Amino acid sequence: MYPIIVSLLTTITAYIFIGVYYLGTARWPSSYQNKRVLFVTSHPDDECMFFGPTIRYFRSVGKVFLLCLSNGNHDGLGEVREEELEGSAKKMGVPREHLKIADNEGLQDGPSNMWRVEHVGEEVSKFARQVDPDIIITFDRYGVSGHPNHIATSKGVNYAYKNHMICNEIKIYQLESVNIIRKYSSFVDCFFSSFASKVYNIASLRDIINIQGAMKHHKSQLTWFRKLYVIFSRYMVVNTLKSANVQPAWEC
């Protein structure tokens, strides 16, 4: 038993060191420099819990905008969570004028609140016309955690694109959901992601510290299990993304 444990710990340590080697690397088309990038999220704290590495990457090479589709009022803390989101976004380098928190009766926080894709598409379309993004980044159809609001956000962005509510020249990318082992493998997943994914962002050590600092602004959400999430989640370190464009019959 002892040799097996030693072998397992040695392997895990090796993968961690390999993962650390890849910190601060990214793979995107070279033409994606100096772009205007809109992140569409569901709740305050999504920006740092899931999209942090990619927000930090595009902050360094372009302009970042953030649309949060609800104010997180599920527990009656909407105003508190709005302030927390503003602090988190600022920490990550997103100025207040680049942030919009939607106020839509049809988009209320909560797993039992079913969001209609038309409502999501409407909010995405309105803000996209204001900020004129080159790229939109959001959840994939599994929503990382399976939260119904995340899934509706993904479907709503696709709805807006397919129904000509946003320009067809905008590139749509979705954050990939992974299995639970990879999800909570932190640095270890950097090695696999760098080989298995066509598009990825792996945060630098400075960016990881920044993302963790942004999460601290969400004081109302810092339960014990979210603190563990910050330590072990690969989404605090690495994002892998995939293109979701389907060509509509419409020009800008």
C-alpha positions in Angstrom: 0.0 0.0 0.0 2.8 2.4 0.9 4.5 2.3 -2.6 1.1 2.9 -4.2 0.5 6.0 -2.1 4.0 7.3 -2.8 3.5 6.7 -6.5 0.2 8.4 -6.5 1.5 11.5 -4.6 4.5 11.6 -6.9 2.3 11.6 -10.0 0.0 14.3 -8.6 3.0 16.5 -7.6 4.4 16.1 -11.1 1.2 17.1 -12.7 0.9 20.1 -10.4 4.4 21.3 -11.4 3.7 20.8 -15.0 0.5 22.7 -14.6 2.3 25.6 -12.9 4.7 25.6 -15.9 1.8 26.6 -18.1 0.6 29.6 -16.0 0.2 32.8 -17.9 -0.3 31.1 -21.3 -3.2 31.4 -23.8 -4.2 30.1 -27.2 -6.4 32.4 -29.3 -6.3 33.4 -33.0 -3.6 36.0 -33.4 -6.2 38.4 -34.9 -8.0 38.5 -31.6 -5.8 41.3 -30.2 -7.3 44.8 -29.5 -10.9 43.4 -29.5 -14.0 44.5 -27.7 -15.1 41.5 -25.6 -18.5 41.2 -23.9 -19.0 38.7 -21.2 -22.6 37.6 -20.5 -23.1 36.1 -17.0 -26.1 35.2 -15.0 -25.3 36.3 -11.4 -22.9 38.5 -9.4 -19.8 36.3 -8.7 -20.0 34.4 -12.0 -17.4 36.7 -13.4 -14.7 35.6 -11.0 -15.9 32.1 -10.2 -16.0 31.0 -13.8 -14.6 33.6 -16.3 -11.7 35.1 -14.4 -8.8 33.8 -16.5 -10.4 35.0 -19.7 -11.5 38.4 -18.4 -7.9 39.0 -17.1 -6.5 37.9 -20.5 -8.7 40.2 -22.6 -8.2 43.0 -20.2 -4.5 42.9 -21.1 -5.0 42.8 -24.9 -8.3 44.5 -25.5 -11.4 46.0 -23.9 -13.7 44.1 -21.6 -17.5 44.6 -21.0 -19.7 42.7 -18.6 -23.4 42.1 -18.7 -24.9 40.4 -15.6 -28.4 39.3 -16.3 -29.6 39.5 -12.7 -28.7 41.2 -9.5 -28.7 38.0 -7.5 -31.7 38.8 -5.4 -32.7 35.2 -4.7 -32.1 35.7 -0.9 -33.2 39.3 -0.9 -29.7 40.6 -1.1 -29.9 42.2 -4.6 -28.6 45.7 -3.6 -25.7 44.2 -1.6 -24.8 41.9 -4.4 -24.8 44.7 -7.0 -22.3 46.6 -4.9 -20.2 43.4 -4.5 -20.2 42.9 -8.3 -19.1 46.5 -8.9 -16.2 45.9 -6.5 -15.2 42.6 -8.0 -15.4 44.0 -11.6 -13.2 46.9 -10.6 -10.7 44.6 -9.0 -10.5 42.6 -12.2 -10.0 45.8 -14.3 -13.5 46.3 -15.6 -14.6 49.9 -15.1 -18.1 50.7 -13.9 -19.1 52.2 -17.2 -18.3 48.8 -18.9 -20.6 47.0 -16.5 -24.4 46.5 -16.8 -26.6 44.7 -14.3 -29.9 43.9 -16.1 -33.2 44.9 -14.4 -35.7 42.5 -16.1 -38.7 41.0 -14.2 -38.3 37.9 -16.4 -34.7 37.3 -15.3 -34.9 36.9 -11.5 -32.1 34.9 -9.7 -33.1 31.4 -8.6 -32.9 27.8 -9.9 -36.7 27.6 -9.9 -37.0 30.7 -12.0 -37.1 29.6 -15.6 -35.6 32.3 -17.9 -37.1 32.7 -21.3 -34.5 32.9 -24.1 -36.4 35.9 -25.5 -35.8 37.9 -22.3 -32.1 37.0 -22.3 -31.8 37.8 -26.0 -33.4 41.2 -25.5 -30.9 42.2 -22.8 -27.9 40.9 -24.8 -29.1 42.7 -27.9 -29.6 46.0 -26.1 -26.2 46.0 -24.4 -24.4 44.7 -27.5 -25.8 47.6 -29.5 -24.4 50.0 -26.9 -20.9 48.5 -26.6 -20.4 47.1 -30.2 -18.5 43.9 -29.2 -16.3 41.9 -31.5 -16.6 38.8 -29.3 -19.2 37.6 -26.9 -18.3 35.0 -24.2 -20.8 33.1 -22.1 -21.7 29.7 -20.7 -22.1 26.5 -22.7 -25.3 24.5 -22.7 -24.3 22.7 -19.5 -23.7 26.0 -17.7 -20.5 24.7 -15.8 -22.6 23.9 -12.7 -25.8 22.9 -14.3 -27.6 25.9 -12.9 -30.8 26.6 -14.9 -30.0 30.3 -15.2 -26.6 29.6 -16.6 -28.1 27.2 -19.2 -30.8 29.8 -20.1 -28.0 32.4 -20.5 -26.2 30.3 -23.0 -29.4 29.5 -24.9 -30.4 33.2 -24.9 -27.2 34.3 -26.4 -27.6 31.7 -29.1 -31.1 32.8 -29.6 -30.1 36.5 -30.1 -27.5 35.4 -32.6 -29.6 33.1 -34.6 -32.6 35.5 -34.7 -30.6 38.5 -36.0 -30.8 40.4 -32.7 -27.0 40.9 -32.7 -24.6 41.4 -35.6 -23.6 38.1 -37.3 -20.0 39.4 -37.4 -19.7 38.9 -33.7 -17.8 35.8 -32.6 -19.5 33.8 -30.0 -17.5 31.7 -27.6 -18.7 29.4 -24.8 -17.0 28.4 -21.6 -16.6 24.7 -21.6 -18.1 22.6 -18.8 -15.9 19.7 -17.7 -16.5 16.6 -15.5 -16.3 16.9 -11.7 -12.8 15.5 -11.5 -11.4 18.1 -13.8 -13.5 20.8 -12.4 -11.9 20.4 -9.0 -8.3 19.7 -10.1 -7.0 23.3 -10.0 -3.5 23.5 -11.5 -3.5 19.9 -12.5 -6.0 20.6 -15.3 -3.7 23.2 -16.9 -1.6 20.4 -18.5 -4.6 18.6 -20.0 -6.4 21.8 -21.1 -3.3 23.1 -23.0 -3.2 20.0 -25.1 -6.9 19.1 -25.4 -8.3 22.5 -26.2 -8.0 24.7 -29.3 -8.8 27.9 -27.3 -7.7 28.4 -23.7 -6.6 30.9 -21.1 -4.4 29.9 -18.2 -4.0 32.7 -15.6 -0.7 33.9 -14.4 0.1 33.7 -10.7 -0.6 37.5 -10.5 -4.0 37.0 -12.2 -4.9 34.1 -9.9 -4.3 36.3 -6.9 -6.3 39.1 -8.6 -9.2 36.7 -9.3 -9.2 35.4 -5.7 -9.2 39.0 -4.5 -12.2 39.8 -6.7 -14.0 36.9 -5.2 -13.4 38.4 -1.7 -15.7 41.3 -2.7 -18.6 38.8 -2.8 -18.7 38.7 1.0 -22.3 37.6 1.1 -21.5 34.5 -0.9 -18.3 33.4 0.9 -19.7 30.2 2.5 -17.3 27.5 3.5 -18.0 25.5 0.3 -17.3 28.5 -1.9 -14.0 29.0 -0.1 -13.1 25.4 -1.0 -14.2 26.2 -4.5 -11.8 29.1 -4.7 -9.0 26.8 -3.7 -9.7 23.7 -5.8 -11.7 24.9 -8.9 -9.9 24.8 -12.2 -12.1 27.8 -13.3 -10.1 30.0 -11.0 -7.0 29.1 -13.0 -7.9 27.9 -16.5 -10.7 28.5 -19.0 -11.2 26.4 -22.1 -13.6 27.7 -24.7 -15.3 26.7 -28.0 -16.8 28.6 -30.8 -20.6 28.6 -31.0 -21.1 30.6 -34.2 -23.8 29.4 -36.6 -24.1 31.6 -39.6 -27.5 33.4 -39.8 -28.8 34.7 -43.1 -28.4 38.4 -42.1 -25.7 41.0 -42.5 -24.9 43.9 -40.2 
